[in-house]
Amino acid sequence: MYNYDLMKKKQVKIEVPAVRPPIVVVMGHVDHGKSTLLDYLRKANITAGEAGGITQHIGAYEVEIKHDGKKRKITFLDTPGHEAFFQMRTRGATIADIAILVVSADDGVQPQTIEACNIIKEAEMPFLVAINKIDKPGADPEKIKVQLAENGVYLEGYGGNVPFVKISGKTGEGVPEMLDVTLILADMEDLQADATQNASGIVIESNIDPKRGISSTLLIKNGTLKKGMSLLAGKATAPVRILENFLGKTMEEASFSSPIRITGFNSLPAIGEEFKAYADKNKAEIALSEIVESGSAVLAKNTNKNGKKESDVSIRLIVKTDTAGSLEALEKELMKLQDDEVVLTFLRGGVGNVNEDDARFASISKNCVIVGFNTSIDSSAKETIERYATPFFLSNIIYKISDWLKGEIAKKKAEIPREEIVGVAKILKTFSRQKNKQVIGGRIISGKIVDGKSFKIKRRDVEIGLGKITNLQQGKQEVKEVSDNLEFGAMTENKIEIARDDEIVIIGK
């Protein structure tokens, strides 16, 4: 269906007044060459500015190419490949028109490759496969075809209709063909928009600049945005005084499929939020009042809930990041560290530096730690943190933060009182019982039973009460302990009556 040569022949050249440039999401496993490919397209080197060599923020970039003798634009969304950024990748897929699945020809199909496939399928968007790094020794495109087929992705010539192109993001080999196929898929989708309308689209990232205030990266899906207009995203508003493209250059106006930067929001727009442009501030305020009255505004997600009951042994987190997308990814990654022994609770999270308010809040919260990604600590906050010895850790790599928190969890686990199981016995018979005292007879299943030790009462593997051995006999003799699968008799103190076939678990240190 998507054979490249056939597609070229089938194209119908119809002039459509409002053809919208395609928005293309680039997806794939970490280190499979997504950012390198975009570097080649933009003749830039964004990977050098990314800590750890991976893309940790969603990015949007415009590329202009020649296709069939005409200049055509494509907007690319670069999404982080690592597992921690699942929500970012999902969001990119819902915004985009077309997906490019990048698979390394030497590394093959990996967990995030499969995850990306599932996201693409769920979004029901057309996509193509870019088999990357064909310039590397050991590259085996045929292996990739087999692996993809094993995971339900059938390429052209391999039992399916998914187009593929063999490329090298480093040398540029095959990249022109990849772009041609992308535009053919876009033409088949018949993407259109109306430039006469006021702009509308999606918030793809938000952050707080210490000098410029709250700013957001927006992707226009329809209409035109001009200086002098006002924006509304959820309940966040901003006058369009400074309009910047993805290169940071100021513009008078921008139209559909363009990624833009707007500064001056009165609050942080939620990522994934829809935005609309209005002719002036008054019209935006009227629209906002209608939203408030109807209660239809989409509010930012409260990420400070983990759905688990509080515990005496817990770590409470204050999380600060440079962008809203990073905050979401970091909180998701840290929650994976929670287990049955230590509960993680997000007290507060936000975008920007660790400030005095964060530090004071941590100082009055039991077992609180502060972590920050791509951010810093205000001088006043640092003094408070040092005064109260609040544990904190800052890094520009998410997984270093995760490793540090693992260490804090290990410390908390070391503080948990541990019960040592001395032995387990099955109750064969019960005798007299007076008030909280009872006489029982049983057999040792494992370990030993010891006079004076406490025990748990278990009935059908469910703990129902506690007790204590006050006298222990073997035969007719008083003894201190009984072991080795032997039978015994014992006097116990316990509020819950022990029954035949119960088990008692002897505990102690």
N, C-alpha and C positions, 0 to 999 in steps of 0.2 A: 504493500500500500504506500509506503514512504520511500520506495527506491529512489535514490538521489537523482539518477539520470531521468527516470520517468517523471519525477516531480518537476524537473526543469522544463520538460516538454509540455506538461499539463497546465502550467501556469497560464491563467487568463489575465491579460493586461488590461485591467479596467481602472480608470481613473476615479478614485473615490475622494470627494472633497475633504473628508475628515478621517483619514486613515490614522489610527493611533499606533505609535511605535510600540512594539512588544516589550513587556516587562518579563525578564527572564531570570529565574532563580538558578543559581549554580550550587549543586549539592554533591555531597560525597563524603567519604571517610577522611579523617584527619590525615594530613600529609600526602594526600593523593593528587595535589597540584592545582587546587581550585584558585587560590590566590596568585600563584605563579602564572596561570593562564590569564587572569585578569590583568596582571602586571604587563604581560606581553601586549594585550589589547590596548591598554592605556599608556603604554610606554612609560610606566612609572614603577616604583618599587615599594608597594605598601607592606610587603612582608617584612622588610627591614625595620619598620616601625612597630611591628607587632611582637610583644613580649612572648618569648617561648616559641617563636616561629609559627604560631597559629593565629588565625583570625578570631578574635574574641569579641568582636562587635559586628552586628549586621551592617553592611555597607551597601550603598547604592551608587552606581556609576553609569554615565552615559557614554556610549561609543558611537561614532559616526563612521560608516563604511560605504563603499560603492557596491551596489547590487543591481545587475542588469542595466548598467549605465546611469543609475540614479543614486543620489546620496540618501541613505537610509539610517535612521537612528535605532539603537537598541539600548534599553536600560537593563543593566545587570544588577542583580542582588547577590551579593557574596555572603553566604551564611557560614558560621563556624561549623566545623565538621565533628568536633569532639562530643562525646555523649552528653556532657553537661549542658549543651546548648540546644537540646531537643526542642524546647518551646520556640526558640528563635527560628529554627529551621522550619517548624510547622507554620509559623507566622509568615515566613517568606513564601512558602508554597501557596498559602491562601491569597496572598497579594498578587502573585505572579500569573502570567498567562501561559508561559511555557517553562519547562524545566530542562536543564542540562545535568545529567548524572555523570559525574566524573569518576572514572575507575582507573586506578593505576595498573598499567599493563604488567608490571612486575610483582606488585603486592597482591593483586586480585581482589575479589569481593570480600569485604570485611563487615563487622557488625553494623556500623553506621551506613554502609552502602545499602544493606538490607532495610534498615530503618528508613532511609531516604526513599527507597522504592515504595515502601508501604505508604509513606506520606503522599507521594506523587499519585499513587493509585487511588487513595482516598479522596484526594482533591480532584481526581478525574481530569487532569490537565494533560495535553500532549507533551511528549518529551522525547529527547534523543540521548543517546549514550555517547560520551566522549571517552574513548579508550586512550588514556594519557600516558606519557612517559615512554613512548615507543622508541625513543632514542637511547634508552638505557639498555645495557647488557642484561640479558635475561628476560626482556620484554616478551610476552607471549599472549597476543591478542586472542588467539583461538581458545586459550584456557579461560579467558574472561567470558567469552561467549557461552562456554559450557557451564561455568559457575553461575552466570546470570540465568540461564535456562533452568538450572537446578532450583533457582529461587523464583521462578515464575515470570521472568522477563525474557521474552523471545525476540531476538534481533532479526532484522531482514536477512534472508538467506539461511536462517537457523531456526526455521519453524514459526516465525512471527513477522510482525510488521513494524517493529520499533526501529527507527533509523539509527545508525551509528556511524561515527567517523573516528578514524585513528589519527591522533594528534600528538604533538609535543608542545606543551605550554612553554617550554624553555626555548626551543628553536623556532617555533611558529609553524612547523610542518603540520599540514592538515587543518589549521585554524581557519583560513578562508573558506574551505569547504564546510566546516562546522557552522560558520556564520551564514552561509548560503542556505543550508538546511534549516537553520533557525528561522530565517526570514520566510522561507517557503511554508513552514508550519504556521507562522504568524499570518501569512496571507490566506491560508486555508481556514483559519479561525475568523477571518473577516473582522478584525478589531477596528472599531470606530469610536469616535468621540465628537463632542460639540464644543468648539473653541469659543463660541459666543456665550456660553454659560459661565457663571461664577465657579471658580475651582472647587473641587471636592476630591477627597482621597483618603489616605491612611497615614497615621503617625507610625513611623518605623523605628524611631529612637528618640530618647529625650535625655537631657543632662543639664547640669547647672554649671555655668561658667562663672568663676569667681569675679571676673571683671564685667562680663556682659549680661549675666543673669541667666534665666531659664530659656533654653533654646531646644528646638526639636527638628529632626530630619523628617520631612514629609514627602510623600510620593503622590503626585497629582494623577488621579485616574480619569478625570473629566474636567473640561472647562479651562479657564485661564485665570491666573492669579496676577494682580497688579499692585504696585505700590499704592498706598492710600486705602486699600481694603482692610477689613478686619477679619480675623479668623476665630472660629469656635471649634474646639475639640473636646467633647464631653462638656465639662464645666470650665475648662481653661480657655482664656481668650488672649489674643495678641493683636496689636496693630501691625500692619505690614509696612514698617518703616525701612527695614533693611532686608532685602531679598537676595540670597546668595545661592549660586549653583553648587554642584558637588565639588568643584574645585576651589570654592571659597570666593569666587568672583561675584561682585554685585550685579544685579540685573534690574531692569525696569519692570519686566513681566516674565512669567513662565507658563508653559502650557502642559497638556497631558503627557503622562509617562515620565515627566521630569522629576528627578529628586532635588529637593530644595531645602535650604536651611533658613528657619525663621527664629529670630531672637526677640524676647520681650514678653513671653507668656506670663500671666499673673500667677499661675500654678503649674505644676508639672503635668503635662498631658500623658495619659496612659498609653503605652505602646500597644499598637493594634487598634487604637481608637480612630473612629472616622472623624474627619474634619470637613468643615464647610467654610467657604469665603463669602463675605457680605460686602456690599458696596461701601459701607461706612460703619463706624463704631455703634451708632444708634441702632441700626438694623441687627447687628450682632447681639447687642444687649437685649433687644426685644425677643430674639430667638432663644437666648439664654433663659430669660424669665419664663418663657413658655415651657422649656425643658424642666426647669425647677418645679413649676406648678404641676406638670404632668407626672413628675417623678420618673421620667424616662431616660434620664442621663445615665450613661454607662460609667460607673465609678471604677477607679483603680482598684485592683484586687488587693484584699488584705492578706498579706503573706505572713502575718505574725501569728498564725494559728497552725498547729500541727495535728489537731484532732485527738491527741493523747492526753490522758490524765496527768496532772502534775505529780511529781515524785520528790521525796526528800533528797534524793540523789539526782541532781539535774544540772545542766549548763544552760544559762540564759544568754542569748545572743543579741548584741546590737551590731547590725550589718550596714556598712556604708560602701557605696560604689560610685563610679564615675557616671554611669548611665543606668536608666531604668531596665534595659535589657540585661545588663550585667548583674543587676540586683536579682532579677528573676532567676538567672542561671546559677548564681552563687547560692542562693537560698535552696534551690532544688538539689544542688550537689551536696551541700552540707547536711540536708535532711537524710541523706542516705547513710550517714554515720550513726544515726540513732538506733538503739537496740533495746532489748528488754530490761537492761540494767540501768542505762543512763537515758534520760529524757532530754531532748533538745527543745528549747522554747525560744521563739523569736519575739523578743520584747519590742523591738522597733527596727525598722529598716528605712533607708532613704538614699537619695542621690546627693552627693557632695562630700565635703570634708567631715571628719569627726569633729564636732563642735563642743563647746562648753556644756550645752544642754545634754548631749549624749554622755559626756563624761560624768556629769552629776547624776544622771539617771542610773548609770552603771554603778556608781559609788553606793547607792542606797538599795541596790538589788542584789540579793544573795546569789552567789555563784555566777556572777555575770562576767562575760568576756566581750571584747570589742574586736571585730575583724573588718578590714577594709581592702577593697580591690581597686587598684588604679586611683587611689586617693591619698590624702595626707591628714595630719592632725593639726588643728589650730593650736597656736601657742598657749592660749588660755586653757584649752582642753588638756593639753599635755601636762600642765602643772597639776591639774586635778587628778588625772590618771596616775601620776607618780605619787601624789600625796596619799591616795587610797590603795596603791599597789594593784590597780585593776589590770588583769592580764589582757594584752592586746597583741594583734599581729596584722601587719600591712604587707601586701605584696601585689605585684602586677601580673601574677600568674595564679589562676584560681586553684590549681592543684597543690600549690605550696600552702595555701590557706587551709585546704582540706587536710593536708598532712599535719599541719600545726594543731588543728582542732582534734585530730586523732590522738595526739600526745596529751591534750588536756582531758580527753575522755578516758585515756588510760590512767591518768592520775586519779580521776574520780572513781574509776572501777577499783582501784587499789584501796580506796576508803570504804568500800562496801563491806560490811561484816559478812564473813563467810561461815556457813554451817558445815561442819564436817560430819558426814554420815558414818557412824561407828558400826552399825549393823542393822539388819532387817529381820524381823521375826513374824511368823504367821501364827495367829491365835487358833488353837485347837479346841479350847474349852474355856468357859467362864464359870466362876463360882459366886461366892457371896459378894454383895455390894451394899455398902452403908455410906450414906451421904456422898462424899467425893472419893471414897476409897473402894477398891475392887480387887478381887483375887482372880488371876488369869493363869492359864497354862498354854504353852506354845512350843514351837520348834524354830531354831535358828535357820534362816534361809541363807544369809550371807553375813560376814563379819562376826560380831559378838554383841551380847547384851550385857550391860555393866550396871551394877548396883549404884544408885544415886544419880544416874543420868536421866536427862529429859528425853521425851520421845514425841513424835507426831503420830496421830491415829489416821490411817488411810483406809477407806472403804471403797472398793471397786476403783482404785487408783485416784480417789478424790480425798484430799485432806479435810477431815471433819473436826479435829480438835487436837489438844495437847495434853501431855501427862508427864508423870515422873515415877521412876522405879524407886520404891522405898524399902523393899526387901526382896532378895533373890535367893531361890533355892534350886538345887539340882538333886533329885531323889528326895531325901529327907534332911539334907545338909544345907546350911546357909553358905552361900558362896559369894564372891565378889564379881565374878563374870562367868558367862557360859558361851561357848562357841562350837565350831565344828559340827554343825547340823544336829546338835543335841537338843533334847527337850528340857523344859524348865518350868518352874512355877514362880509367880511373882506377886507381890503386893504393890499396887499402884495408887497414885493420886491423880484423878482426872475427873473433870466436870461432865464430859461426854462419855456415856457408857460404851465400853468396848464390847463388840459382839464376835461370835464365832466367825472365822474366815476373814476377819479384819487383819490388817498388817500394822505393826508398830515399827517406826523408823527411829532408831536410837541416834540422837544428835549430840554433838559436843565438840570440843577442840582438843 
